[in-house]
Amino acid sequence: MLQSNRDTIVIAVHTTEAFEDYTGFSPQNPNATRYAQILSDTLAEMKQSGELAEILERYGITAELAVSKIKRH
């Protein structure tokens, strides 16, 4: 269930299964390319350092499964 208004987004679901999730940046935003690169670089750094695995482990998700779903487009 997803509820949204201007100030709040509430996601009322939990899964330990990996799923594809996409993050997008508006082409209208002049910083979109930079933001996408920051996100990509940060995820790669977090994977390499083990920080991503630590965060995912708190939710019962294995890093190997989650990271295998990360794709560059």
All heavy atoms as a GROMACS GRO file, in nm:
protein
  574
    1MET      N    1   0.085  -0.117   0.000
    1MET     CA    2   0.000   0.000   0.000
    1MET      C    3   0.089   0.123   0.000
    1MET      O    4   0.184   0.133   0.076
    1MET     CB    5  -0.088  -0.002   0.124
    1MET     CG    6  -0.175   0.121   0.135
    1MET     SD    7  -0.288   0.112   0.274
    1MET     CE    8  -0.188   0.185   0.401
    2LEU      N    9   0.061   0.217  -0.083
    2LEU     CA   10   0.136   0.342  -0.089
    2LEU      C   11   0.039   0.457  -0.075
    2LEU      O   12  -0.060   0.464  -0.146
    2LEU     CB   13   0.210   0.352  -0.222
    2LEU     CG   14   0.286   0.481  -0.250
    2LEU    CD1   15   0.401   0.498  -0.153
    2LEU    CD2   16   0.337   0.482  -0.392
    3GLN      N   17   0.065   0.541   0.022
    3GLN     CA   18  -0.015   0.661   0.040
    3GLN      C   19   0.076   0.780   0.022
    3GLN      O   20   0.190   0.778   0.066
    3GLN     CB   21  -0.077   0.665   0.179
    3GLN     CG   22  -0.175   0.556   0.206
    3GLN     CD   23  -0.227   0.564   0.348
    3GLN    OE1   24  -0.168   0.629   0.434
    3GLN    NE2   25  -0.337   0.497   0.374
    4SER      N   26   0.028   0.882  -0.043
    4SER     CA   27   0.113   0.996  -0.067
    4SER      C   28   0.033   1.125  -0.061
    4SER      O   29  -0.084   1.128  -0.097
    4SER     CB   30   0.177   0.982  -0.206
    4SER     OG   31   0.254   1.095  -0.236
    5ASN      N   32   0.097   1.228  -0.013
    5ASN     CA   33   0.046   1.362  -0.025
    5ASN      C   34   0.167   1.453  -0.039
    5ASN      O   35   0.279   1.404  -0.051
    5ASN     CB   36  -0.047   1.402   0.091
    5ASN     CG   37   0.024   1.407   0.224
    5ASN    OD1   38   0.141   1.442   0.232
    5ASN    ND2   39  -0.047   1.372   0.330
    6ARG      N   40   0.152   1.581  -0.033
    6ARG     CA   41   0.265   1.671  -0.055
    6ARG      C   42   0.377   1.653   0.046
    6ARG      O   43   0.493   1.672   0.014
    6ARG     CB   44   0.218   1.816  -0.049
    6ARG     CG   45   0.148   1.859  -0.173
    6ARG     CD   46   0.118   2.005  -0.171
    6ARG     NE   47   0.242   2.078  -0.199
    6ARG     CZ   48   0.261   2.204  -0.171
    6ARG    NH1   49   0.167   2.273  -0.112
    6ARG    NH2   50   0.373   2.264  -0.201
    7ASP      N   51   0.345   1.617   0.168
    7ASP     CA   52   0.444   1.614   0.274
    7ASP      C   53   0.490   1.476   0.317
    7ASP      O   54   0.592   1.464   0.382
    7ASP     CB   55   0.390   1.687   0.397
    7ASP     CG   56   0.356   1.832   0.366
    7ASP    OD1   57   0.433   1.896   0.294
    7ASP    OD2   58   0.251   1.878   0.412
    8THR      N   59   0.416   1.373   0.283
    8THR     CA   60   0.444   1.242   0.338
    8THR      C   61   0.425   1.132   0.235
    8THR      O   62   0.331   1.135   0.158
    8THR     CB   63   0.349   1.212   0.457
    8THR    OG1   64   0.357   1.319   0.550
    8THR    CG2   65   0.384   1.082   0.525
    9ILE      N   66   0.516   1.035   0.238
    9ILE     CA   67   0.497   0.911   0.162
    9ILE      C   68   0.507   0.798   0.263
    9ILE      O   69   0.604   0.791   0.339
    9ILE     CB   70   0.603   0.893   0.053
    9ILE    CG1   71   0.590   1.002  -0.053
    9ILE    CG2   72   0.593   0.754  -0.010
    9ILE    CD1   73   0.695   0.995  -0.161
   10VAL      N   74   0.407   0.712   0.266
   10VAL     CA   75   0.406   0.598   0.357
   10VAL      C   76   0.399   0.472   0.274
   10VAL      O   77   0.306   0.453   0.194
   10VAL     CB   78   0.285   0.605   0.453
   10VAL    CG1   79   0.283   0.482   0.542
   10VAL    CG2   80   0.289   0.733   0.535
   11ILE      N   81   0.496   0.385   0.292
   11ILE     CA   82   0.496   0.256   0.223
   11ILE      C   83   0.472   0.150   0.330
   11ILE      O   84   0.554   0.133   0.419
   11ILE     CB   85   0.627   0.230   0.149
   11ILE    CG1   86   0.650   0.341   0.046
   11ILE    CG2   87   0.626   0.092   0.084
   11ILE    CD1   88   0.784   0.335  -0.023
   12ALA      N   89   0.361   0.081   0.319
   12ALA     CA   90   0.323  -0.017   0.422
   12ALA      C   91   0.341  -0.158   0.366
   12ALA      O   92   0.246  -0.230   0.342
   12ALA     CB   93   0.180   0.007   0.465
   13VAL      N   94   0.465  -0.195   0.344
   13VAL     CA   95   0.496  -0.329   0.296
   13VAL      C   96   0.640  -0.361   0.334
   13VAL      O   97   0.723  -0.272   0.348
   13VAL     CB   98   0.476  -0.338   0.142
   13VAL    CG1   99   0.576  -0.252   0.069
   13VAL    CG2  100   0.484  -0.482   0.094
   14HIS      N  101   0.668  -0.488   0.355
   14HIS     CA  102   0.804  -0.531   0.385
   14HIS      C  103   0.828  -0.662   0.312
   14HIS      O  104   0.743  -0.748   0.309
   14HIS     CB  105   0.822  -0.551   0.536
   14HIS     CG  106   0.956  -0.610   0.570
   14HIS    ND1  107   1.071  -0.535   0.568
   14HIS    CD2  108   0.992  -0.734   0.603
   14HIS    CE1  109   1.173  -0.612   0.599
   14HIS    NE2  110   1.127  -0.733   0.622
   15THR      N  111   0.945  -0.673   0.253
   15THR     CA  112   0.982  -0.796   0.186
   15THR      C  113   1.130  -0.820   0.203
   15THR      O  114   1.207  -0.725   0.216
   15THR     CB  115   0.946  -0.793   0.035
   15THR    OG1  116   0.983  -0.919  -0.023
   15THR    CG2  117   1.018  -0.682  -0.038
   16THR      N  118   1.170  -0.945   0.207
   16THR     CA  119   1.312  -0.977   0.207
   16THR      C  120   1.356  -1.023   0.069
   16THR      O  121   1.470  -1.060   0.050
   16THR     CB  122   1.342  -1.088   0.310
   16THR    OG1  123   1.263  -1.203   0.280
   16THR    CG2  124   1.316  -1.040   0.452
   17GLU      N  125   1.264  -1.020  -0.024
   17GLU     CA  126   1.297  -1.054  -0.162
   17GLU      C  127   1.350  -0.931  -0.235
   17GLU      O  128   1.298  -0.821  -0.217
   17GLU     CB  129   1.172  -1.106  -0.236
   17GLU     CG  130   1.111  -1.230  -0.175
   17GLU     CD  131   1.203  -1.351  -0.184
   17GLU    OE1  132   1.269  -1.368  -0.289
   17GLU    OE2  133   1.209  -1.427  -0.087
   18ALA      N  134   1.451  -0.950  -0.316
   18ALA     CA  135   1.503  -0.839  -0.396
   18ALA      C  136   1.404  -0.810  -0.509
   18ALA      O  137   1.337  -0.898  -0.560
   18ALA     CB  138   1.638  -0.875  -0.454
   19PHE      N  139   1.394  -0.685  -0.543
   19PHE     CA  140   1.309  -0.645  -0.653
   19PHE      C  141   1.374  -0.528  -0.724
   19PHE      O  142   1.457  -0.458  -0.667
   19PHE     CB  143   1.168  -0.608  -0.604
   19PHE     CG  144   1.167  -0.495  -0.505
   19PHE    CD1  145   1.155  -0.363  -0.547
   19PHE    CD2  146   1.180  -0.519  -0.369
   19PHE    CE1  147   1.155  -0.258  -0.455
   19PHE    CE2  148   1.179  -0.416  -0.277
   19PHE     CZ  149   1.167  -0.285  -0.320
   20GLU      N  150   1.338  -0.509  -0.848
   20GLU     CA  151   1.394  -0.399  -0.923
   20GLU      C  152   1.326  -0.269  -0.882
   20GLU      O  153   1.206  -0.262  -0.867
   20GLU     CB  154   1.377  -0.422  -1.072
   20GLU     CG  155   1.463  -0.536  -1.122
   20GLU     CD  156   1.465  -0.548  -1.273
   20GLU    OE1  157   1.445  -0.447  -1.341
   20GLU    OE2  158   1.487  -0.660  -1.320
   21ASP      N  159   1.408  -0.170  -0.859
   21ASP     CA  160   1.360  -0.039  -0.820
   21ASP      C  161   1.439   0.061  -0.903
   21ASP      O  162   1.558   0.045  -0.924
   21ASP     CB  163   1.384  -0.016  -0.671
   21ASP     CG  164   1.323   0.112  -0.619
   21ASP    OD1  165   1.228   0.161  -0.681
   21ASP    OD2  166   1.372   0.163  -0.518
   22TYR      N  167   1.373   0.160  -0.951
   22TYR     CA  168   1.439   0.258  -1.036
   22TYR      C  169   1.430   0.396  -0.974
   22TYR      O  170   1.328   0.433  -0.918
   22TYR     CB  171   1.374   0.261  -1.175
   22TYR     CG  172   1.384   0.129  -1.246
   22TYR    CD1  173   1.284   0.032  -1.233
   22TYR    CD2  174   1.494   0.100  -1.324
   22TYR    CE1  175   1.294  -0.090  -1.297
   22TYR    CE2  176   1.504  -0.022  -1.388
   22TYR     CZ  177   1.405  -0.116  -1.375
   22TYR     OH  178   1.416  -0.236  -1.438
   23THR      N  179   1.538   0.469  -0.984
   23THR     CA  180   1.540   0.607  -0.939
   23THR      C  181   1.562   0.693  -1.062
   23THR      O  182   1.651   0.664  -1.142
   23THR     CB  183   1.654   0.630  -0.838
   23THR    OG1  184   1.633   0.543  -0.728
   23THR    CG2  185   1.657   0.774  -0.791
   24GLY      N  186   1.481   0.793  -1.078
   24GLY     CA  187   1.493   0.879  -1.194
   24GLY      C  188   1.512   1.024  -1.153
   24GLY      O  189   1.477   1.064  -1.043
   25PHE      N  190   1.571   1.099  -1.244
   25PHE     CA  191   1.592   1.241  -1.223
   25PHE      C  192   1.538   1.314  -1.345
   25PHE      O  193   1.564   1.274  -1.458
   25PHE     CB  194   1.741   1.270  -1.204
   25PHE     CG  195   1.800   1.199  -1.087
   25PHE    CD1  196   1.860   1.075  -1.102
   25PHE    CD2  197   1.794   1.254  -0.961
   25PHE    CE1  198   1.914   1.007  -0.994
   25PHE    CE2  199   1.847   1.188  -0.851
   25PHE     CZ  200   1.907   1.064  -0.868
   26SER      N  201   1.465   1.418  -1.323
   26SER     CA  202   1.401   1.493  -1.430
   26SER      C  203   1.504   1.553  -1.526
   26SER      O  204   1.599   1.619  -1.482
   26SER     CB  205   1.316   1.605  -1.373
   26SER     OG  206   1.270   1.689  -1.477
   27PRO      N  207   1.484   1.535  -1.655
   27PRO     CA  208   1.573   1.599  -1.751
   27PRO      C  209   1.558   1.751  -1.749
   27PRO      O  210   1.642   1.823  -1.802
   27PRO     CB  211   1.532   1.540  -1.886
   27PRO     CG  212   1.400   1.479  -1.865
   27PRO     CD  213   1.386   1.449  -1.719
   28GLN      N  214   1.452   1.799  -1.685
   28GLN     CA  215   1.432   1.943  -1.670
   28GLN      C  216   1.528   2.002  -1.565
   28GLN      O  217   1.550   2.123  -1.563
   28GLN     CB  218   1.288   1.973  -1.629
   28GLN     CG  219   1.184   1.923  -1.726
   28GLN     CD  220   1.194   1.993  -1.861
   28GLN    OE1  221   1.220   2.111  -1.867
   28GLN    NE2  222   1.175   1.918  -1.968
   29ASN      N  223   1.582   1.916  -1.480
   29ASN     CA  224   1.673   1.961  -1.375
   29ASN      C  225   1.814   1.965  -1.432
   29ASN      O  226   1.867   1.863  -1.474
   29ASN     CB  227   1.666   1.866  -1.256
   29ASN     CG  228   1.748   1.914  -1.138
   29ASN    OD1  229   1.853   1.976  -1.154
   29ASN    ND2  230   1.702   1.883  -1.019
   30PRO      N  231   1.879   2.081  -1.432
   30PRO     CA  232   2.013   2.090  -1.488
   30PRO      C  233   2.118   2.007  -1.412
   30PRO      O  234   2.225   1.980  -1.466
   30PRO     CB  235   2.046   2.240  -1.482
   30PRO     CG  236   1.952   2.296  -1.383
   30PRO     CD  237   1.831   2.209  -1.382
   31ASN      N  238   2.085   1.965  -1.291
   31ASN     CA  239   2.178   1.884  -1.212
   31ASN      C  240   2.149   1.735  -1.219
   31ASN      O  241   2.213   1.656  -1.149
   31ASN     CB  242   2.173   1.928  -1.065
   31ASN     CG  243   2.222   2.069  -1.046
   31ASN    OD1  244   2.330   2.104  -1.094
   31ASN    ND2  245   2.144   2.151  -0.979
   32ALA      N  246   2.055   1.693  -1.301
   32ALA     CA  247   2.011   1.554  -1.305
   32ALA      C  248   2.125   1.457  -1.331
   32ALA      O  249   2.138   1.355  -1.262
   32ALA     CB  250   1.901   1.536  -1.409
   33THR      N  251   2.208   1.485  -1.428
   33THR     CA  252   2.318   1.394  -1.460
   33THR      C  253   2.415   1.384  -1.343
   33THR      O  254   2.460   1.274  -1.308
   33THR     CB  255   2.393   1.443  -1.585
   33THR    OG1  256   2.301   1.446  -1.695
   33THR    CG2  257   2.507   1.350  -1.622
   34ARG      N  258   2.443   1.494  -1.280
   34ARG     CA  259   2.534   1.494  -1.165
   34ARG      C  260   2.473   1.414  -1.049
   34ARG      O  261   2.542   1.334  -0.985
   34ARG     CB  262   2.562   1.638  -1.121
   34ARG     CG  263   2.663   1.648  -1.007
   34ARG     CD  264   2.708   1.792  -0.985
   34ARG     NE  265   2.602   1.876  -0.936
   34ARG     CZ  266   2.578   1.901  -0.807
   34ARG    NH1  267   2.653   1.845  -0.715
   34ARG    NH2  268   2.480   1.981  -0.771
   35TYR      N  269   2.343   1.433  -1.024
   35TYR     CA  270   2.278   1.358  -0.916
   35TYR      C  271   2.280   1.208  -0.944
   35TYR      O  272   2.304   1.128  -0.853
   35TYR     CB  273   2.134   1.405  -0.896
   35TYR     CG  274   2.118   1.546  -0.846
   35TYR    CD1  275   2.002   1.617  -0.869
   35TYR    CD2  276   2.220   1.609  -0.775
   35TYR    CE1  277   1.986   1.747  -0.823
   35TYR    CE2  278   2.205   1.739  -0.728
   35TYR     CZ  279   2.088   1.808  -0.753
   35TYR     OH  280   2.072   1.936  -0.707
   36ALA      N  281   2.254   1.169  -1.067
   36ALA     CA  282   2.256   1.027  -1.102
   36ALA      C  283   2.396   0.969  -1.081
   36ALA      O  284   2.410   0.856  -1.032
   36ALA     CB  285   2.211   1.009  -1.247
   37GLN      N  286   2.498   1.045  -1.116
   37GLN     CA  287   2.636   0.997  -1.098
   37GLN      C  288   2.670   0.986  -0.950
   37GLN      O  289   2.734   0.890  -0.907
   37GLN     CB  290   2.735   1.090  -1.168
   37GLN     CG  291   2.876   1.034  -1.173
   37GLN     CD  292   2.881   0.906  -1.254
   37GLN    OE1  293   2.838   0.903  -1.369
   37GLN    NE2  294   2.931   0.799  -1.194
   38ILE      N  295   2.626   1.082  -0.870
   38ILE     CA  296   2.649   1.076  -0.725
   38ILE      C  297   2.585   0.951  -0.667
   38ILE      O  298   2.647   0.879  -0.587
   38ILE     CB  299   2.596   1.203  -0.655
   38ILE    CG1  300   2.682   1.324  -0.692
   38ILE    CG2  301   2.589   1.184  -0.504
   38ILE    CD1  302   2.622   1.458  -0.651
   39LEU      N  303   2.461   0.923  -0.704
   39LEU     CA  304   2.392   0.804  -0.655
   39LEU      C  305   2.466   0.677  -0.695
   39LEU      O  306   2.492   0.589  -0.613
   39LEU     CB  307   2.248   0.801  -0.706
   39LEU     CG  308   2.167   0.677  -0.668
   39LEU    CD1  309   2.153   0.666  -0.516
   39LEU    CD2  310   2.030   0.681  -0.734
   40SER      N  311   2.503   0.669  -0.821
   40SER     CA  312   2.574   0.551  -0.871
   40SER      C  313   2.708   0.532  -0.800
   40SER      O  314   2.741   0.420  -0.756
   40SER     CB  315   2.596   0.565  -1.022
   40SER     OG  316   2.660   0.452  -1.073
   41ASP      N  317   2.784   0.639  -0.787
   41ASP     CA  318   2.915   0.631  -0.720
   41ASP      C  319   2.900   0.593  -0.574
   41ASP      O  320   2.978   0.512  -0.521
   41ASP     CB  321   2.989   0.764  -0.732
   41ASP     CG  322   3.032   0.798  -0.874
   41ASP    OD1  323   3.026   0.709  -0.962
   41ASP    OD2  324   3.070   0.915  -0.897
   42THR      N  325   2.802   0.652  -0.507
   42THR     CA  326   2.781   0.624  -0.364
   42THR      C  327   2.741   0.480  -0.342
   42THR      O  328   2.792   0.414  -0.250
   42THR     CB  329   2.676   0.720  -0.306
   42THR    OG1  330   2.722   0.855  -0.323
   42THR    CG2  331   2.654   0.692  -0.157
   43LEU      N  332   2.652   0.426  -0.426
   43LEU     CA  333   2.614   0.286  -0.412
   43LEU      C  334   2.734   0.194  -0.435
   43LEU      O  335   2.753   0.095  -0.363
   43LEU     CB  336   2.502   0.250  -0.509
   43LEU     CG  337   2.363   0.300  -0.469
   43LEU    CD1  338   2.264   0.276  -0.583
   43LEU    CD2  339   2.317   0.231  -0.342
   44ALA      N  340   2.817   0.226  -0.532
   44ALA     CA  341   2.937   0.145  -0.558
   44ALA      C  342   3.033   0.150  -0.439
   44ALA      O  343   3.089   0.047  -0.398
   44ALA     CB  344   3.007   0.193  -0.685
   45GLU      N  345   3.052   0.269  -0.381
   45GLU     CA  346   3.139   0.283  -0.263
   45GLU      C  347   3.083   0.206  -0.144
   45GLU      O  348   3.158   0.141  -0.071
   45GLU     CB  349   3.154   0.431  -0.226
   45GLU     CG  350   3.235   0.511  -0.325
   45GLU     CD  351   3.227   0.661  -0.303
   45GLU    OE1  352   3.170   0.705  -0.199
   45GLU    OE2  353   3.275   0.735  -0.391
   46MET      N  354   2.951   0.214  -0.125
   46MET     CA  355   2.888   0.145  -0.014
   46MET      C  356   2.899  -0.007  -0.031
   46MET      O  357   2.919  -0.079   0.066
   46MET     CB  358   2.741   0.186  -0.001
   46MET     CG  359   2.723   0.328   0.046
   46MET     SD  360   2.549   0.380   0.044
   46MET     CE  361   2.484   0.280   0.180
   47LYS      N  362   2.889  -0.053  -0.153
   47LYS     CA  363   2.903  -0.196  -0.181
   47LYS      C  364   3.046  -0.240  -0.149
   47LYS      O  365   3.068  -0.340  -0.080
   47LYS     CB  366   2.870  -0.226  -0.327
   47LYS     CG  367   2.888  -0.370  -0.364
   47LYS     CD  368   2.863  -0.394  -0.511
   47LYS     CE  369   2.897  -0.537  -0.548
   47LYS     NZ  370   2.894  -0.558  -0.692
   48GLN      N  371   3.144  -0.164  -0.197
   48GLN     CA  372   3.284  -0.200  -0.178
   48GLN      C  373   3.323  -0.198  -0.030
   48GLN      O  374   3.398  -0.283   0.016
   48GLN     CB  375   3.373  -0.106  -0.257
   48GLN     CG  376   3.519  -0.144  -0.252
   48GLN     CD  377   3.604  -0.057  -0.344
   48GLN    OE1  378   3.558   0.045  -0.394
   48GLN    NE2  379   3.728  -0.097  -0.364
   49SER      N  380   3.273  -0.102   0.045
   49SER     CA  381   3.311  -0.088   0.186
   49SER      C  382   3.237  -0.186   0.278
   49SER      O  383   3.276  -0.203   0.393
   49SER     CB  384   3.282   0.054   0.234
   49SER     OG  385   3.143   0.076   0.249
   50GLY      N  386   3.130  -0.245   0.228
   50GLY     CA  387   3.049  -0.334   0.311
   50GLY      C  388   2.935  -0.263   0.381
   50GLY      O  389   2.852  -0.327   0.446
   51GLU      N  390   2.929  -0.131   0.368
   51GLU     CA  391   2.823  -0.055   0.434
   51GLU      C  392   2.685  -0.093   0.381
   51GLU      O  393   2.589  -0.105   0.458
   51GLU     CB  394   2.847   0.095   0.416
   51GLU     CG  395   2.746   0.181   0.489
   51GLU     CD  396   2.772   0.330   0.471
   51GLU    OE1  397   2.866   0.370   0.400
   51GLU    OE2  398   2.696   0.408   0.531
   52LEU      N  399   2.675  -0.115   0.252
   52LEU     CA  400   2.546  -0.153   0.193
   52LEU      C  401   2.499  -0.286   0.250
   52LEU      O  402   2.382  -0.301   0.288
   52LEU     CB  403   2.556  -0.160   0.041
   52LEU     CG  404   2.428  -0.196  -0.033
   52LEU    CD1  405   2.317  -0.095  -0.007
   52LEU    CD2  406   2.455  -0.207  -0.183
   53ALA      N  407   2.589  -0.382   0.261
   53ALA     CA  408   2.553  -0.513   0.317
   53ALA      C  409   2.504  -0.500   0.461
   53ALA      O  410   2.408  -0.566   0.500
   53ALA     CB  411   2.673  -0.608   0.310
   54GLU      N  412   2.570  -0.413   0.538
   54GLU     CA  413   2.529  -0.393   0.678
   54GLU      C  414   2.388  -0.337   0.686
   54GLU      O  415   2.308  -0.380   0.769
   54GLU     CB  416   2.625  -0.297   0.747
   54GLU     CG  417   2.762  -0.354   0.773
   54GLU     CD  418   2.858  -0.251   0.830
   54GLU    OE1  419   2.812  -0.146   0.878
   54GLU    OE2  420   2.980  -0.278   0.827
   55ILE      N  421   2.357  -0.241   0.602
   55ILE     CA  422   2.223  -0.181   0.603
   55ILE      C  423   2.119  -0.284   0.560
   55ILE      O  424   2.016  -0.300   0.625
   55ILE     CB  425   2.218  -0.057   0.511
   55ILE    CG1  426   2.306   0.054   0.570
   55ILE    CG2  427   2.074  -0.010   0.491
   55ILE    CD1  428   2.330   0.170   0.475
   56LEU      N  429   2.146  -0.354   0.451
   56LEU     CA  430   2.050  -0.452   0.401
   56LEU      C  431   2.028  -0.565   0.500
   56LEU      O  432   1.916  -0.615   0.515
   56LEU     CB  433   2.096  -0.506   0.266
   56LEU     CG  434   2.099  -0.404   0.152
   56LEU    CD1  435   2.162  -0.466   0.029
   56LEU    CD2  436   1.961  -0.352   0.122
   57GLU      N  437   2.134  -0.605   0.570
   57GLU     CA  438   2.124  -0.713   0.667
   57GLU      C  439   2.024  -0.682   0.777
   57GLU      O  440   1.953  -0.769   0.826
   57GLU     CB  441   2.262  -0.739   0.727
   57GLU     CG  442   2.267  -0.861   0.816
   57GLU     CD  443   2.408  -0.887   0.865
   57GLU    OE1  444   2.496  -0.911   0.781
   57GLU    OE2  445   2.428  -0.881   0.989
   58ARG      N  446   2.015  -0.554   0.814
   58ARG     CA  447   1.918  -0.513   0.917
   58ARG      C  448   1.775  -0.547   0.877
   58ARG      O  449   1.687  -0.561   0.960
   58ARG     CB  450   1.926  -0.363   0.942
   58ARG     CG  451   2.051  -0.320   1.011
   58ARG     CD  452   2.047  -0.170   1.038
   58ARG     NE  453   2.180  -0.117   1.017
   58ARG     CZ  454   2.208   0.007   0.984
   58ARG    NH1  455   2.112   0.095   0.966
   58ARG    NH2  456   2.331   0.047   0.968
   59TYR      N  457   1.752  -0.557   0.747
   59TYR     CA  458   1.617  -0.584   0.696
   59TYR      C  459   1.604  -0.726   0.643
   59TYR      O  460   1.506  -0.761   0.579
   59TYR     CB  461   1.583  -0.483   0.587
   59TYR     CG  462   1.584  -0.342   0.640
   59TYR    CD1  463   1.698  -0.262   0.628
   59TYR    CD2  464   1.474  -0.290   0.707
   59TYR    CE1  465   1.701  -0.134   0.681
   59TYR    CE2  466   1.476  -0.161   0.760
   59TYR     CZ  467   1.590  -0.084   0.746
   59TYR     OH  468   1.594   0.042   0.798
   60GLY      N  469   1.705  -0.809   0.668
   60GLY     CA  470   1.700  -0.948   0.627
   60GLY      C  471   1.721  -0.968   0.478
   60GLY      O  472   1.680  -1.070   0.423
   61ILE      N  473   1.788  -0.874   0.413
   61ILE     CA  474   1.812  -0.882   0.269
   61ILE      C  475   1.960  -0.908   0.247
   61ILE      O  476   2.045  -0.839   0.304
   61ILE     CB  477   1.771  -0.752   0.197
   61ILE    CG1  478   1.623  -0.722   0.224
   61ILE    CG2  479   1.800  -0.761   0.048
   61ILE    CD1  480   1.580  -0.584   0.178
   62THR      N  481   1.993  -1.007   0.164
   62THR     CA  482   2.134  -1.032   0.137
   62THR      C  483   2.183  -0.932   0.032
   62THR      O  484   2.114  -0.902  -0.066
   62THR     CB  485   2.157  -1.175   0.084
   62THR    OG1  486   2.089  -1.191  -0.039
   62THR    CG2  487   2.111  -1.279   0.184
   63ALA      N  488   2.303  -0.882   0.054
   63ALA     CA  489   2.361  -0.783  -0.037
   63ALA      C  490   2.381  -0.842  -0.176
   63ALA      O  491   2.359  -0.774  -0.276
   63ALA     CB  492   2.493  -0.732   0.018
   64GLU      N  493   2.420  -0.968  -0.184
   64GLU     CA  494   2.445  -1.029  -0.314
   64GLU      C  495   2.321  -1.026  -0.401
   64GLU      O  496   2.325  -0.993  -0.519
   64GLU     CB  497   2.494  -1.174  -0.299
   64GLU     CG  498   2.627  -1.188  -0.232
   64GLU     CD  499   2.620  -1.175  -0.080
   64GLU    OE1  500   2.511  -1.193  -0.021
   64GLU    OE2  501   2.724  -1.145  -0.021
   65LEU      N  502   2.207  -1.058  -0.342
   65LEU     CA  503   2.083  -1.059  -0.417
   65LEU      C  504   2.041  -0.917  -0.455
   65LEU      O  505   2.003  -0.892  -0.569
   65LEU     CB  506   1.973  -1.126  -0.335
   65LEU     CG  507   1.838  -1.148  -0.403
   65LEU    CD1  508   1.856  -1.230  -0.530
   65LEU    CD2  509   1.743  -1.218  -0.309
   66ALA      N  510   2.052  -0.825  -0.363
   66ALA     CA  511   2.011  -0.687  -0.390
   66ALA      C  512   2.101  -0.623  -0.493
   66ALA      O  513   2.053  -0.558  -0.587
   66ALA     CB  514   2.011  -0.606  -0.261
   67VAL      N  515   2.232  -0.639  -0.479
   67VAL     CA  516   2.326  -0.573  -0.570
   67VAL      C  517   2.319  -0.635  -0.709
   67VAL      O  518   2.339  -0.565  -0.808
   67VAL     CB  519   2.469  -0.579  -0.512
   67VAL    CG1  520   2.571  -0.530  -0.614
   67VAL    CG2  521   2.477  -0.496  -0.385
   68SER      N  522   2.284  -0.762  -0.718
   68SER     CA  523   2.272  -0.824  -0.851
   68SER      C  524   2.162  -0.760  -0.932
   68SER      O  525   2.160  -0.769  -1.053
   68SER     CB  526   2.248  -0.974  -0.838
   68SER     OG  527   2.117  -0.999  -0.790
   69LYS      N  528   2.068  -0.691  -0.864
   69LYS     CA  529   1.958  -0.625  -0.932
   69LYS      C  530   1.993  -0.483  -0.977
   69LYS      O  531   1.919  -0.422  -1.052
   69LYS     CB  532   1.835  -0.620  -0.842
   69LYS     CG  533   1.777  -0.755  -0.808
   69LYS     CD  534   1.707  -0.812  -0.928
   69LYS     CE  535   1.631  -0.938  -0.890
   69LYS     NZ  536   1.553  -0.987  -1.002
   70ILE      N  537   2.105  -0.428  -0.927
   70ILE     CA  538   2.143  -0.291  -0.962
   70ILE      C  539   2.201  -0.292  -1.102
   70ILE      O  540   2.295  -0.363  -1.132
   70ILE     CB  541   2.245  -0.232  -0.862
   70ILE    CG1  542   2.181  -0.222  -0.724
   70ILE    CG2  543   2.295  -0.096  -0.911
   70ILE    CD1  544   2.277  -0.179  -0.615
   71LYS      N  545   2.142  -0.212  -1.190
   71LYS     CA  546   2.186  -0.205  -1.329
   71LYS      C  547   2.212  -0.060  -1.365
   71LYS      O  548   2.148   0.030  -1.314
   71LYS     CB  549   2.077  -0.257  -1.422
   71LYS     CG  550   2.035  -0.398  -1.397
   71LYS     CD  551   1.921  -0.433  -1.489
   71LYS     CE  552   1.867  -0.570  -1.455
   71LYS     NZ  553   1.751  -0.604  -1.535
   72ARG      N  554   2.306  -0.040  -1.452
   72ARG     CA  555   2.330   0.094  -1.506
   72ARG      C  556   2.258   0.105  -1.638
   72ARG      O  557   2.262   0.015  -1.720
   72ARG     CB  558   2.478   0.120  -1.526
   72ARG     CG  559   2.552   0.138  -1.398
   72ARG     CD  560   2.695   0.170  -1.425
   72ARG     NE  561   2.753   0.214  -1.300
   72ARG     CZ  562   2.825   0.321  -1.287
   72ARG    NH1  563   2.855   0.394  -1.390
   72ARG    NH2  564   2.872   0.355  -1.170
   73HIS      N  565   2.190   0.215  -1.657
   73HIS     CA  566   2.117   0.237  -1.783
   73HIS      C  567   2.176   0.355  -1.854
   73HIS      O  568   2.217   0.450  -1.800
   73HIS     CB  569   1.968   0.262  -1.758
   73HIS     CG  570   1.900   0.140  -1.702
   73HIS    ND1  571   1.861   0.036  -1.782
   73HIS    CD2  572   1.869   0.104  -1.576
   73HIS    CE1  573   1.806  -0.057  -1.707
   73HIS    NE2  574   1.809  -0.017  -1.581
   0.00000   0.00000   0.00000
